[in-house]
């Protein structure tokens, strides 16, 4: 009798929760253009008609404060400047990975960066700083994404 109570109170709700969660996930993934994107990593691809249009890698976005060489105990601290007047709000992603590899050493997202008339550098009221403790050549990529536009730039540096 006591085991039926334990089953009803503790085990049965867990089973129903898992079944309900799976049903919701399957229903969402059945919809067109849906997928699980838990940790978005910026990468180059051709946009479809409803995705943001890429801006060429030019002076519309630039990385400020990046040195060409760092030591293993010195933090990489950068700011991003968006000079394209078409951007006023968007999400900023900063990613560092070894040159020639796609695995990120670090990635940070700064969401809803609305900066028109407030600041000329991003992130607003925050900072990007990371100590890289392995020697080598690295690539830092900054990507600004709004509903209509996407701009990407990257630079290389070394850690000794």
C-alpha atoms as a printed R data frame, in Angstrom:
    type eleno elety resid chain resno      x      y       z
1   ATOM     1    CA   UNK     A     1  0.000  0.000   0.000
2   ATOM     2    CA   UNK     A     2  2.809  2.388   0.914
3   ATOM     3    CA   UNK     A     3  4.671  1.575  -2.329
4   ATOM     4    CA   UNK     A     4  1.580  2.559  -4.378
5   ATOM     5    CA   UNK     A     5  1.536  5.934  -2.652
6   ATOM     6    CA   UNK     A     6  5.227  6.517  -3.317
7   ATOM     7    CA   UNK     A     7  4.747  5.508  -6.954
8   ATOM     8    CA   UNK     A     8  1.738  7.830  -7.328
9   ATOM     9    CA   UNK     A     9  3.347 10.823  -5.589
10  ATOM    10    CA   UNK     A    10  6.953 10.653  -6.837
11  ATOM    11    CA   UNK     A    11  7.436  8.380  -9.830
12  ATOM    12    CA   UNK     A    12  4.276  8.991 -11.840
13  ATOM    13    CA   UNK     A    13  4.741 12.816 -12.084
14  ATOM    14    CA   UNK     A    14  8.306 12.327 -13.341
15  ATOM    15    CA   UNK     A    15  7.145  9.938 -16.041
16  ATOM    16    CA   UNK     A    16  4.349 12.301 -17.131
17  ATOM    17    CA   UNK     A    17  6.769 15.273 -17.184
18  ATOM    18    CA   UNK     A    18  9.213 13.445 -19.446
19  ATOM    19    CA   UNK     A    19  6.447 12.334 -21.802
20  ATOM    20    CA   UNK     A    20  4.965 15.842 -21.950
21  ATOM    21    CA   UNK     A    21  8.407 17.406 -22.557
22  ATOM    22    CA   UNK     A    22  9.142 14.993 -25.378
23  ATOM    23    CA   UNK     A    23  5.750 15.641 -26.968
24  ATOM    24    CA   UNK     A    24  6.287 19.423 -26.894
25  ATOM    25    CA   UNK     A    25  9.826 19.112 -28.311
26  ATOM    26    CA   UNK     A    26  8.686 16.825 -31.125
27  ATOM    27    CA   UNK     A    27  5.828 19.206 -31.972
28  ATOM    28    CA   UNK     A    28  8.162 22.231 -32.091
29  ATOM    29    CA   UNK     A    29 10.775 20.449 -34.196
30  ATOM    30    CA   UNK     A    30  8.106 19.421 -36.729
31  ATOM    31    CA   UNK     A    31  7.541 23.072 -37.677
32  ATOM    32    CA   UNK     A    32  9.455 24.367 -40.715
33  ATOM    33    CA   UNK     A    33 12.737 26.199 -40.099
34  ATOM    34    CA   UNK     A    34 12.866 25.069 -36.454
35  ATOM    35    CA   UNK     A    35 15.737 23.349 -34.753
36  ATOM    36    CA   UNK     A    36 17.591 23.072 -31.511
37  ATOM    37    CA   UNK     A    37 20.201 25.824 -31.389
38  ATOM    38    CA   UNK     A    38 21.200 25.755 -27.744
39  ATOM    39    CA   UNK     A    39 24.575 27.507 -28.134
40  ATOM    40    CA   UNK     A    40 24.658 29.545 -31.354
41  ATOM    41    CA   UNK     A    41 28.115 29.708 -32.906
42  ATOM    42    CA   UNK     A    42 28.536 32.322 -35.599
43  ATOM    43    CA   UNK     A    43 29.500 30.806 -38.926
44  ATOM    44    CA   UNK     A    44 29.411 31.873 -42.518
45  ATOM    45    CA   UNK     A    45 26.472 30.641 -44.577
46  ATOM    46    CA   UNK     A    46 24.204 32.001 -47.244
47  ATOM    47    CA   UNK     A    47 21.068 33.528 -45.726
48  ATOM    48    CA   UNK     A    48 17.613 32.458 -46.783
49  ATOM    49    CA   UNK     A    49 14.978 35.040 -47.625
50  ATOM    50    CA   UNK     A    50 13.852 35.424 -43.993
51  ATOM    51    CA   UNK     A    51 17.310 35.523 -42.384
52  ATOM    52    CA   UNK     A    52 19.435 38.563 -41.764
53  ATOM    53    CA   UNK     A    53 21.362 39.784 -44.777
54  ATOM    54    CA   UNK     A    54 25.130 39.746 -44.242
55  ATOM    55    CA   UNK     A    55 27.094 42.937 -44.477
56  ATOM    56    CA   UNK     A    56 30.474 42.492 -46.103
57  ATOM    57    CA   UNK     A    57 33.493 42.431 -43.827
58  ATOM    58    CA   UNK     A    58 34.396 46.080 -44.126
59  ATOM    59    CA   UNK     A    59 34.380 49.101 -41.883
60  ATOM    60    CA   UNK     A    60 30.762 48.631 -40.700
61  ATOM    61    CA   UNK     A    61 32.049 46.797 -37.621
62  ATOM    62    CA   UNK     A    62 35.531 46.860 -36.099
63  ATOM    63    CA   UNK     A    63 37.392 45.408 -33.125
64  ATOM    64    CA   UNK     A    64 39.022 48.035 -30.902
65  ATOM    65    CA   UNK     A    65 41.812 47.472 -28.404
66  ATOM    66    CA   UNK     A    66 43.163 44.164 -29.718
67  ATOM    67    CA   UNK     A    67 46.921 43.761 -29.473
68  ATOM    68    CA   UNK     A    68 48.795 41.517 -31.859
69  ATOM    69    CA   UNK     A    69 50.429 39.589 -28.997
70  ATOM    70    CA   UNK     A    70 49.461 38.628 -25.436
71  ATOM    71    CA   UNK     A    71 51.092 36.642 -22.661
72  ATOM    72    CA   UNK     A    72 49.332 33.653 -21.072
73  ATOM    73    CA   UNK     A    73 48.449 35.694 -17.962
74  ATOM    74    CA   UNK     A    74 47.309 38.853 -19.762
75  ATOM    75    CA   UNK     A    75 43.583 39.248 -20.529
76  ATOM    76    CA   UNK     A    76 42.349 39.858 -24.067
77  ATOM    77    CA   UNK     A    77 40.137 42.914 -23.655
78  ATOM    78    CA   UNK     A    78 38.318 44.367 -26.641
79  ATOM    79    CA   UNK     A    79 35.454 46.636 -27.540
80  ATOM    80    CA   UNK     A    80 33.438 46.627 -30.740
81  ATOM    81    CA   UNK     A    81 32.506 49.678 -32.768
82  ATOM    82    CA   UNK     A    82 29.618 49.580 -35.230
83  ATOM    83    CA   UNK     A    83 29.821 52.401 -37.739
84  ATOM    84    CA   UNK     A    84 26.961 51.351 -40.015
85  ATOM    85    CA   UNK     A    85 24.062 53.727 -39.326
86  ATOM    86    CA   UNK     A    86 21.579 51.003 -40.344
87  ATOM    87    CA   UNK     A    87 22.269 49.259 -37.029
88  ATOM    88    CA   UNK     A    88 20.607 50.648 -33.937
89  ATOM    89    CA   UNK     A    89 19.907 47.477 -31.929
90  ATOM    90    CA   UNK     A    90 21.120 43.928 -32.153
91  ATOM    91    CA   UNK     A    91 22.916 41.029 -30.529
92  ATOM    92    CA   UNK     A    92 26.704 41.015 -30.337
93  ATOM    93    CA   UNK     A    93 28.647 37.735 -30.332
94  ATOM    94    CA   UNK     A    94 32.386 37.624 -29.648
95  ATOM    95    CA   UNK     A    95 34.177 34.324 -30.276
96  ATOM    96    CA   UNK     A    96 37.831 33.332 -29.893
97  ATOM    97    CA   UNK     A    97 39.157 30.132 -31.423
98  ATOM    98    CA   UNK     A    98 42.554 28.790 -32.504
99  ATOM    99    CA   UNK     A    99 43.453 29.646 -36.104
100 ATOM   100    CA   UNK     A   100 42.414 26.803 -38.396
101 ATOM   101    CA   UNK     A   101 40.041 25.246 -35.852
102 ATOM   102    CA   UNK     A   102 36.340 25.768 -35.302
103 ATOM   103    CA   UNK     A   103 36.234 24.824 -31.599
104 ATOM   104    CA   UNK     A   104 35.787 28.009 -29.601
105 ATOM   105    CA   UNK     A   105 38.083 28.799 -26.692
106 ATOM   106    CA   UNK     A   106 35.457 31.248 -25.505
107 ATOM   107    CA   UNK     A   107 32.259 32.760 -26.784
108 ATOM   108    CA   UNK     A   108 30.210 35.510 -25.237
109 ATOM   109    CA   UNK     A   109 26.881 36.962 -26.296
110 ATOM   110    CA   UNK     A   110 25.698 40.465 -25.458
111 ATOM   111    CA   UNK     A   111 22.008 40.657 -26.217
112 ATOM   112    CA   UNK     A   112 19.832 43.644 -27.152
113 ATOM   113    CA   UNK     A   113 22.652 46.125 -27.567
114 ATOM   114    CA   UNK     A   114 20.693 49.298 -28.403
115 ATOM   115    CA   UNK     A   115 23.249 51.998 -28.921
116 ATOM   116    CA   UNK     A   116 21.951 54.665 -31.264
117 ATOM   117    CA   UNK     A   117 22.887 57.980 -29.676
118 ATOM   118    CA   UNK     A   118 24.064 56.331 -26.426
119 ATOM   119    CA   UNK     A   119 27.484 54.849 -27.080
120 ATOM   120    CA   UNK     A   120 29.797 54.252 -29.958
121 ATOM   121    CA   UNK     A   121 31.422 51.118 -28.509
122 ATOM   122    CA   UNK     A   122 29.967 47.796 -27.452
123 ATOM   123    CA   UNK     A   123 29.189 46.005 -25.232
124 ATOM   124    CA   UNK     A   124 27.167 48.631 -23.403
125 ATOM   125    CA   UNK     A   125 27.558 48.612 -19.598
126 ATOM   126    CA   UNK     A   126 29.664 45.442 -19.846
127 ATOM   127    CA   UNK     A   127 33.067 44.295 -21.073
128 ATOM   128    CA   UNK     A   128 34.690 41.444 -22.928
129 ATOM   129    CA   UNK     A   129 37.787 40.099 -21.199
130 ATOM   130    CA   UNK     A   130 39.298 36.627 -21.377
131 ATOM   131    CA   UNK     A   131 42.645 35.181 -20.286
132 ATOM   132    CA   UNK     A   132 43.885 32.543 -22.725
133 ATOM   133    CA   UNK     A   133 46.321 30.251 -20.969
134 ATOM   134    CA   UNK     A   134 47.538 28.250 -23.993
135 ATOM   135    CA   UNK     A   135 50.170 29.571 -26.381
136 ATOM   136    CA   UNK     A   136 49.326 29.768 -30.066
137 ATOM   137    CA   UNK     A   137 47.679 31.793 -32.822
138 ATOM   138    CA   UNK     A   138 44.059 32.766 -32.307
139 ATOM   139    CA   UNK     A   139 41.275 34.404 -34.271
140 ATOM   140    CA   UNK     A   140 38.740 36.696 -32.614
141 ATOM   141    CA   UNK     A   141 35.460 37.160 -34.431
142 ATOM   142    CA   UNK     A   142 32.844 39.815 -33.679
143 ATOM   143    CA   UNK     A   143 29.384 39.442 -35.132
144 ATOM   144    CA   UNK     A   144 26.566 41.958 -34.820
145 ATOM   145    CA   UNK     A   145 23.133 40.586 -35.690
146 ATOM   146    CA   UNK     A   146 19.891 42.534 -35.937
147 ATOM   147    CA   UNK     A   147 16.560 41.536 -37.424
148 ATOM   148    CA   UNK     A   148 17.520 42.875 -40.856
149 ATOM   149    CA   UNK     A   149 21.326 42.977 -40.900
150 ATOM   150    CA   UNK     A   150 24.378 40.969 -39.930
151 ATOM   151    CA   UNK     A   151 27.961 42.237 -39.849
152 ATOM   152    CA   UNK     A   152 31.059 40.188 -39.088
153 ATOM   153    CA   UNK     A   153 34.715 41.002 -38.694
154 ATOM   154    CA   UNK     A   154 37.697 39.069 -37.405
155 ATOM   155    CA   UNK     A   155 41.320 39.620 -36.495
156 ATOM   156    CA   UNK     A   156 44.245 37.417 -35.488
157 ATOM   157    CA   UNK     A   157 46.540 37.557 -32.491
158 ATOM   158    CA   UNK     A   158 49.069 35.346 -30.761
159 ATOM   159    CA   UNK     A   159 49.520 34.214 -27.183
160 ATOM   160    CA   UNK     A   160 53.049 33.445 -25.927
